[in-house]
Amino acid sequence: MLGLTITTPPSSRPFTLTFTSQTLISSVVYGIDTITRTYQCQTGVLSNPTLSTNSTSVNAITQYTLGFRTFNALISGSFISVVFPARVSAVVGSSCSSTNPSLTCTVTNSSFATITISGNIPALTTLSITFSQVTNPDQAITTGSFSVYTYYDSGLDSLVDTITSGLTMTSTTNPIIPATATVIPGSLITYQLTTYEFTATLPDPIPAAGSILVIFPPTITLDTVSLSASSFSNSGCSVTKSSNTVTISGCFSTIFTVSNISFTLSGIYNPPSLQPTSSFTLLTTGPLGNVNVINQSIVTMTTIRSGASLSVTPTNSTVNTMTTYTLSFSFQVPHLTGDYFLFEIPSSMEISSALSCSAASGLGSASCSLSNATTIRVVLGGTVLGNISVTIQSIRNYDVTSTPISFSAIFFNSNNFGMERTQTATVTSTVAFMGQIFFNNNDQIAIN
C-alpha cells in the first residue's frame, strides 16, 4: 500500500484526484489502470458567537454587533456573508463596519450583507461586524439565528467556515406611560351590567392577523362579552373570553398602522364593591408574540347597588319582648366569606349583652358584634350563596304596638368598602296579653 501526504484545499470546493498505475517495459511506459475520485473537505465552524443590540424594543431601528472566531484562515479576496433571520432586517444603504481594517462592509440588501477582505486573516481570529441600522422584529419574539459564512474566494463553492446558531435576539414590547390609555365604565354602580370603553395610543402597529387582548382585574366579572363599537372596522371580528381575559381577533387582515384606537365592550359586570380595582392590561399581539403592552388606569365605583330583598321576622312579636330575629336576604351582588353587613335598630329597641348570631341557611357560619349601641355587625363565613338567612339573638321588640318599624342592611367587603344596600323591611309589634279585667265597686281596675 502506497502512503501519500496531501495538503487539503483551503475551502470546501470539491477537488479531483486521479490515480494511474503504469508498467515499464523496455524503457517504454505503459498504462495499466486509471481511477479518478472527487473529494470535498468539511467546512469549519465559526466559534464564540456573540450578538448585542442597543435596543430590544419591537420595531426599533438600532445597532447590532456580531462577533465570532474563525476556524480556518482567509486571504485577500475572501469574503464573509451575513444572513439575517426572519423578521429582522437591515436598512439598505446604512453603514456597517468592523474593528479589523481588512474588512469592508456594505448593506445592499435588507436580508443579508457582504463583507470583503483585503488582507490575510489567520485562523482562530476573533472578528466583529457592526450594523448601524437594523430593524427589530414587529412582535416580542426570540428570533432565529443570524447565519455567517466565510468564503475563500469569490466563488460561492469556496465555503470555508459557517455558523448558523447562537446569534439570536429577543425583542421586547415598548413600555407605555399610563396617560396613553384610559378605561371608562358605562356605569359606576357596583355589580351593574354595563359597557367598558377603552382608548389607547399605540407606539407600534398591529401586525396582520394580530389581536387585541384586555386583561380585566379579578374583581370584574365577564358575562357574554361583545364588541359594541370600535374606531377600526369590526367586520370579521370575533370576541372570546377566557377567565378574566377578552380577546378581539379577526379584525386585522393587514397591518394596522393607526396609532389611536378606541373600542367598547359590553356584557361586563362592575366590581362588587367601592374598592378601587387593580389595573387593566391592554395588549396588542401578532401571530407570534406581543407588540404593545399597556397597563391602564384603575376604576372605582361611586354608588353601591340597591334593591337586595330583605325580610325581617321576629320569633315573638310581642312588644317589649326579648326575642330572636331572622333576617333573610336575596342578593344582587355576589359575596364572599369575610363580607359583613350592618343592621341598625331604633333606639327604643334594645340589644342584649348576650348577643349572638348563627347561619340559618345559604352560608357556612355567621358571627356578630356591636358596632354601637343600636348597630349590629354580622360577618359572613364559609361558602356564601345568593340567598341566605341569619338569626340574631337577642333583641328586645319595640315598646309601642301597631307601629311599623323599618329595617334595612348595608353590606361591605372585608376591606370595609360598601357593596350593596337592601330594600326596607317592616315589622310591627303586637300588644301583650293582659288577662281578664274586672271593675270593683270603687271603679278600681284589677287584673287576673
C-alpha positions as CSV (number, residue, x, y, z in Angstrom):
1,M,0.0,0.0,0.0
2,L,1.3,3.4,-1.0
3,G,1.0,6.2,1.5
4,L,0.6,9.8,0.4
5,T,0.5,13.0,2.3
6,I,-1.8,15.6,0.7
7,T,-2.4,19.1,1.9
8,T,-6.2,19.7,1.6
9,P,-7.5,22.8,-0.1
10,P,-8.3,25.9,1.9
11,S,-12.1,25.6,1.2
12,S,-14.8,23.1,0.7
13,R,-14.7,23.4,-3.0
14,P,-14.6,19.9,-4.5
15,F,-11.3,18.7,-5.9
16,T,-10.4,15.7,-8.0
17,L,-7.5,13.2,-7.6
18,T,-6.6,10.8,-10.5
19,F,-4.5,7.7,-9.8
20,T,-2.9,5.8,-12.7
21,S,-0.9,2.6,-12.5
22,Q,1.8,2.0,-15.1
23,T,4.5,-0.5,-16.1
24,L,7.9,0.0,-17.7
25,I,8.8,-2.4,-20.5
26,S,11.9,-1.9,-22.5
27,S,12.1,1.7,-21.4
28,V,8.5,2.2,-22.5
29,V,5.8,3.2,-20.0
30,Y,2.5,1.5,-20.5
31,G,-0.6,2.5,-18.6
32,I,-2.5,-0.2,-16.6
33,D,-5.3,1.3,-14.6
34,T,-6.7,4.8,-14.0
35,I,-9.1,5.8,-11.2
36,T,-10.5,9.3,-10.6
37,R,-12.1,10.3,-7.3
38,T,-13.7,13.6,-6.3
39,Y,-13.4,14.9,-2.7
40,Q,-14.8,17.7,-0.7
41,C,-13.4,19.0,2.5
42,Q,-15.6,19.6,5.5
43,T,-16.2,23.2,6.4
44,G,-15.0,24.5,9.8
45,V,-17.2,26.0,12.4
46,L,-17.1,29.6,13.5
47,S,-17.0,29.7,17.3
48,N,-17.6,32.0,20.2
49,P,-20.7,33.7,18.7
50,T,-21.9,37.0,20.3
51,L,-24.7,39.3,19.4
52,S,-25.5,42.6,21.1
53,T,-28.1,45.3,20.3
54,N,-28.6,48.9,21.6
55,S,-32.4,48.3,21.9
56,T,-34.6,45.2,22.1
57,S,-37.9,47.1,21.6
58,V,-40.2,45.9,18.8
59,N,-39.8,47.8,15.6
60,A,-36.9,49.8,16.9
61,I,-34.2,50.7,14.4
62,T,-31.0,50.1,16.3
63,Q,-27.3,49.0,16.2
64,Y,-26.4,45.3,16.1
65,T,-22.9,43.9,16.6
66,L,-22.0,40.3,15.7
67,G,-18.8,38.6,16.9
68,F,-17.2,35.2,16.1
69,R,-13.9,33.5,15.8
70,T,-12.6,32.0,12.5
71,F,-11.5,28.3,12.4
72,N,-9.6,28.5,9.1
73,A,-7.5,31.2,7.5
74,L,-8.8,33.7,5.0
75,I,-6.8,35.8,2.4
76,S,-7.2,39.0,0.5
77,G,-10.1,38.4,-1.9
78,S,-12.0,36.2,0.6
79,F,-15.4,37.4,1.7
80,I,-17.9,36.9,4.5
81,S,-21.7,36.7,4.1
82,V,-24.1,37.5,7.0
83,V,-27.7,36.4,6.5
84,F,-30.4,38.0,8.8
85,P,-33.1,35.9,10.4
86,A,-36.8,36.3,9.5
87,R,-38.4,39.5,10.9
88,V,-35.0,41.2,11.4
89,S,-33.9,43.4,8.5
90,A,-31.1,45.8,7.7
91,V,-31.8,49.3,6.4
92,V,-30.5,49.3,2.9
93,G,-27.8,51.8,2.4
94,S,-27.0,52.0,6.1
95,S,-23.4,51.6,7.3
96,C,-21.7,48.6,8.6
97,S,-18.1,48.3,9.9
98,S,-15.5,46.2,11.6
99,T,-12.7,46.9,14.0
100,N,-10.5,44.8,11.7
101,P,-9.1,47.2,9.0
102,S,-9.0,44.3,6.4
103,L,-12.9,44.1,6.4
104,T,-15.1,46.3,4.3
105,C,-18.8,46.0,4.7
106,T,-21.7,47.2,2.6
107,V,-25.5,46.8,3.1
108,T,-27.2,46.5,-0.3
109,N,-30.0,44.1,0.7
110,S,-32.3,44.1,3.8
111,S,-31.8,40.4,4.5
112,F,-28.0,39.9,4.0
113,A,-24.7,41.7,3.9
114,T,-21.4,41.0,2.2
115,I,-18.0,41.8,3.9
116,T,-15.0,41.8,1.6
117,I,-11.5,41.1,2.9
118,S,-8.4,42.9,1.7
119,G,-5.7,41.3,3.8
120,N,-4.8,38.0,5.4
121,I,-6.9,36.8,8.3
122,P,-5.2,34.0,10.3
123,A,-7.1,31.0,11.7
124,L,-8.6,31.5,15.1
125,T,-9.0,35.2,14.7
126,T,-11.9,37.0,16.5
127,L,-13.8,39.3,14.3
128,S,-16.7,41.7,14.9
129,I,-19.1,43.3,12.5
130,T,-21.4,46.3,13.4
131,F,-24.6,47.2,11.5
132,S,-25.7,50.7,12.3
133,Q,-29.4,50.4,11.4
134,V,-31.2,47.2,11.9
135,T,-35.0,47.0,12.3
136,N,-36.1,44.7,15.2
137,P,-39.0,42.3,14.8
138,D,-42.5,43.7,14.9
139,Q,-43.5,41.4,17.7
140,A,-42.0,40.3,21.0
141,I,-40.2,37.1,20.0
142,T,-36.9,35.3,20.1
143,T,-35.6,35.3,16.6
144,G,-33.9,32.7,14.6
145,S,-30.1,32.9,14.5
146,F,-28.1,35.1,12.2
147,S,-26.0,32.9,9.8
148,V,-22.4,33.7,9.0
149,Y,-20.4,32.1,6.1
150,T,-16.8,32.7,5.1
151,Y,-15.6,32.1,1.5
152,Y,-12.0,31.7,0.4
153,D,-12.5,33.5,-2.9
154,S,-15.3,35.0,-5.0
155,G,-16.8,31.6,-5.8
156,L,-19.8,30.5,-3.8
157,D,-18.4,27.0,-3.8
158,S,-15.4,28.1,-1.8
159,L,-17.1,27.9,1.6
160,V,-14.6,27.8,4.5
161,D,-16.4,28.2,7.9
162,T,-20.0,28.6,8.9
163,I,-22.2,29.2,12.0
164,T,-26.0,29.0,11.9
165,S,-26.9,29.1,15.6
166,G,-26.2,31.1,18.7
167,L,-26.8,34.5,17.2
168,T,-30.3,35.2,18.3
169,M,-32.0,38.2,20.0
170,T,-35.2,38.5,22.0
171,S,-37.3,41.5,21.2
172,T,-39.5,43.2,23.9
173,T,-42.6,45.3,23.9
174,N,-42.5,49.0,24.3
175,P,-43.5,50.4,27.7
176,I,-46.3,53.0,27.5
177,I,-47.0,55.6,30.2
178,P,-50.5,55.3,31.8
179,A,-51.6,58.6,30.2
180,T,-51.8,57.0,26.8
181,A,-54.6,54.6,27.8
182,T,-57.9,55.0,29.5
183,V,-60.9,52.8,30.5
184,I,-64.3,54.3,31.2
185,P,-67.2,52.2,32.5
186,G,-70.7,53.0,31.3
187,S,-71.9,52.9,34.9
188,L,-70.3,53.4,38.3
189,I,-72.8,51.3,40.3
190,T,-71.5,48.2,42.0
191,Y,-72.0,45.0,40.1
192,Q,-74.0,46.7,37.3
193,L,-74.0,45.0,33.9
194,T,-72.6,47.7,31.7
195,T,-70.1,48.6,28.9
196,Y,-66.4,49.5,29.2
197,E,-64.8,51.9,26.7
198,F,-61.1,51.6,26.1
199,T,-58.8,54.1,24.3
200,A,-55.1,53.8,23.7
201,T,-52.2,55.3,21.8
202,L,-50.1,52.6,20.3
203,P,-46.4,53.2,19.5
204,D,-46.2,50.2,17.3
205,P,-48.6,48.9,14.6
206,I,-50.7,45.8,15.0
207,P,-49.3,43.1,12.6
208,A,-51.5,41.4,10.0
209,A,-53.6,38.6,11.7
210,G,-52.9,40.4,15.0
211,S,-55.3,40.7,18.0
212,I,-56.2,42.9,20.9
213,L,-56.4,41.4,24.4
214,V,-57.8,43.0,27.5
215,I,-56.9,41.5,30.9
216,F,-59.5,42.6,33.4
217,P,-59.0,43.0,37.2
218,P,-60.1,39.9,39.1
219,T,-62.9,41.8,40.8
220,I,-64.7,42.4,37.5
221,T,-67.0,39.6,36.2
222,L,-67.3,38.9,32.5
223,D,-70.8,37.9,31.2
224,T,-71.5,37.4,27.4
225,V,-69.0,40.0,26.1
226,S,-69.3,41.6,22.7
227,L,-67.7,44.4,20.7
228,S,-70.3,47.1,20.6
229,A,-68.3,49.9,19.0
230,S,-64.7,50.5,17.7
231,S,-62.6,53.0,15.8
232,F,-61.4,50.3,13.5
233,S,-63.5,48.1,11.1
234,N,-65.1,45.3,13.2
235,S,-66.1,43.4,10.1
236,G,-64.9,39.8,10.7
237,C,-64.0,40.5,14.3
238,S,-64.7,37.8,16.9
239,V,-64.7,38.2,20.7
240,T,-63.7,35.4,23.0
241,K,-63.2,35.2,26.8
242,S,-61.1,33.0,29.0
243,S,-61.1,33.6,32.7
244,N,-60.6,37.4,33.0
245,T,-59.2,37.9,29.5
246,V,-61.1,39.1,26.5
247,T,-59.5,38.6,23.0
248,I,-60.6,40.5,19.9
249,S,-59.4,38.8,16.8
250,G,-60.0,38.6,13.1
251,C,-60.2,42.4,12.7
252,F,-56.8,43.0,11.1
253,S,-56.2,41.1,7.8
254,T,-53.4,43.6,7.0
255,I,-51.0,45.6,9.2
256,F,-52.9,48.3,11.2
257,T,-50.8,51.4,11.5
258,V,-53.3,53.9,13.1
259,S,-51.9,54.7,16.5
260,N,-55.0,56.0,18.2
261,I,-57.6,53.3,18.8
262,S,-60.8,53.0,20.8
263,F,-63.3,50.3,21.3
264,T,-66.3,49.4,23.6
265,L,-67.0,46.0,25.1
266,S,-70.5,45.2,26.5
267,G,-71.6,42.4,28.8
268,I,-69.3,43.3,31.8
269,Y,-70.3,43.4,35.5
270,N,-68.7,46.2,37.5
271,P,-66.8,45.2,40.6
272,P,-69.0,44.3,43.6
273,S,-67.7,47.0,45.9
274,L,-66.5,50.6,46.0
275,Q,-62.9,49.3,46.5
276,P,-60.7,50.5,43.6
277,T,-59.8,47.8,41.1
278,S,-56.3,46.8,40.2
279,S,-55.0,48.0,36.8
280,F,-56.4,46.8,33.5
281,T,-53.9,45.5,30.9
282,L,-54.4,46.0,27.2
283,L,-52.2,44.1,24.8
284,T,-51.8,44.1,21.0
285,T,-50.3,41.0,19.6
286,G,-49.1,39.5,16.3
287,P,-49.3,35.8,15.3
288,L,-46.0,35.1,17.1
289,G,-45.9,37.5,20.1
290,N,-46.9,40.7,21.9
291,V,-46.4,44.1,20.3
292,N,-47.8,46.6,22.8
293,V,-48.5,46.1,26.5
294,I,-50.4,48.9,28.2
295,N,-51.2,48.9,31.9
296,Q,-54.3,51.1,32.1
297,S,-55.7,53.1,35.0
298,I,-57.9,51.6,37.7
299,V,-61.6,52.2,38.0
300,T,-63.6,53.0,41.2
301,M,-67.3,52.6,41.7
302,T,-69.1,55.6,43.3
303,T,-72.5,54.1,44.2
304,I,-73.5,50.9,45.9
305,R,-76.2,48.9,44.3
306,S,-79.7,49.0,45.9
307,G,-82.5,46.5,45.7
308,A,-81.4,43.4,47.5
309,S,-84.5,41.9,49.1
310,L,-84.7,41.7,52.9
311,S,-87.3,40.1,55.2
312,V,-87.1,40.5,59.0
313,T,-89.1,38.0,61.1
314,P,-89.1,38.1,64.9
315,T,-89.8,34.8,66.7
316,N,-92.1,36.6,69.1
317,S,-93.8,39.9,68.0
318,T,-95.0,40.9,71.4
319,V,-94.0,44.5,72.4
320,N,-91.0,44.9,74.7
321,T,-90.1,41.1,74.5
322,M,-86.5,39.9,74.1
323,T,-86.6,37.6,71.1
324,T,-84.7,36.1,68.1
325,Y,-84.8,37.9,64.7
326,T,-84.4,36.0,61.4
327,L,-83.0,38.1,58.6
328,S,-83.4,36.7,55.0
329,F,-81.6,38.2,52.0
330,S,-81.7,37.7,48.3
331,F,-78.5,39.4,46.9
332,Q,-77.9,41.4,43.8
333,V,-74.2,41.4,44.4
334,P,-72.0,38.3,44.9
335,H,-70.5,37.9,48.4
336,L,-67.5,36.1,49.8
337,T,-66.6,34.9,53.3
338,G,-65.4,37.9,55.3
339,D,-68.0,40.2,53.9
340,Y,-70.3,41.7,56.5
341,F,-73.5,43.8,56.9
342,L,-74.6,46.4,59.4
343,F,-78.1,46.1,60.8
344,E,-79.4,49.1,62.7
345,I,-82.4,49.0,65.1
346,P,-84.3,52.0,66.6
347,S,-83.0,53.4,69.9
348,S,-86.3,52.4,71.6
349,M,-85.3,48.7,71.0
350,E,-82.6,47.0,72.9
351,I,-79.8,44.7,72.0
352,S,-78.9,42.2,74.7
353,S,-75.4,41.8,76.1
354,A,-75.9,38.1,75.2
355,L,-76.0,39.0,71.5
356,S,-75.2,36.1,69.2
357,C,-75.7,35.1,65.6
358,S,-75.9,31.9,63.6
359,A,-76.3,30.9,59.9
360,A,-79.8,29.7,59.2
361,S,-79.3,28.9,55.5
362,G,-77.2,29.7,52.5
363,L,-73.8,30.2,54.2
364,G,-71.4,28.3,56.4
365,S,-71.4,30.5,59.5
366,A,-72.2,33.9,60.9
367,S,-70.7,35.9,63.8
368,C,-71.8,39.2,65.2
369,S,-70.7,42.1,67.4
370,L,-71.9,45.5,68.3
371,S,-70.7,48.4,66.2
372,N,-72.5,50.8,68.5
373,A,-75.5,50.7,70.9
374,T,-78.0,50.3,68.0
375,T,-76.0,48.7,65.2
376,I,-75.1,45.0,64.8
377,R,-72.2,43.9,62.6
378,V,-72.7,40.4,61.1
379,V,-69.8,38.7,59.4
380,L,-70.5,36.0,56.8
381,G,-68.4,32.9,56.9
382,G,-67.9,29.8,54.8
383,T,-69.5,29.5,51.3
384,V,-72.0,32.3,50.7
385,L,-74.9,31.6,48.3
386,G,-77.1,34.1,46.6
387,N,-79.9,33.7,49.2
388,I,-79.1,33.5,52.9
389,S,-80.8,33.7,56.3
390,V,-79.2,34.7,59.6
391,T,-80.6,34.5,63.1
392,I,-79.8,37.2,65.7
393,Q,-80.3,36.6,69.4
394,S,-81.4,38.6,71.4
395,I,-83.2,41.8,70.5
396,R,-85.9,43.5,72.6
397,N,-89.0,44.4,70.5
398,Y,-90.3,47.9,70.1
399,D,-92.4,49.0,73.1
400,V,-95.3,50.5,71.1
401,T,-97.9,48.3,69.5
402,S,-99.2,48.7,65.9
403,T,-96.3,51.0,64.9
404,P,-94.4,49.6,61.8
405,I,-90.7,49.7,62.3
406,S,-88.5,49.8,59.2
407,F,-85.2,47.9,58.9
408,S,-82.5,47.8,56.2
409,A,-79.0,46.5,55.9
410,I,-75.8,47.7,54.2
411,F,-73.2,45.2,53.0
412,F,-69.4,45.7,53.0
413,N,-66.5,43.7,51.9
414,S,-63.7,42.6,54.3
415,N,-61.8,45.8,53.5
416,N,-64.8,47.9,54.6
417,F,-65.8,49.1,51.1
418,G,-69.6,49.3,50.5
419,M,-71.2,46.7,48.3
420,E,-75.0,46.9,48.3
421,R,-78.0,48.2,50.3
422,T,-81.1,46.2,50.9
423,Q,-84.7,47.2,50.4
424,T,-86.6,48.3,53.5
425,A,-88.4,45.6,55.6
426,T,-91.0,46.5,58.2
427,V,-92.0,44.7,61.5
428,T,-95.0,45.6,63.7
429,S,-95.1,44.6,67.3
430,T,-98.3,43.3,68.9
431,V,-99.9,44.0,72.2
432,A,-99.1,41.8,75.1
433,F,-101.9,39.6,76.5
434,M,-103.1,41.2,79.8
435,G,-105.6,38.6,81.0
436,Q,-109.2,39.4,82.2
437,I,-110.1,42.9,83.5
438,F,-112.7,43.4,86.3
439,F,-114.1,46.6,87.8
440,N,-114.9,46.7,91.5
441,N,-117.4,48.9,93.2
442,N,-114.7,51.6,93.7
443,D,-114.0,51.6,89.9
444,Q,-110.5,50.3,90.5
445,I,-109.0,48.0,87.9
446,A,-107.9,44.6,88.9
447,I,-106.1,42.2,86.5
448,N,-106.3,38.4,86.9
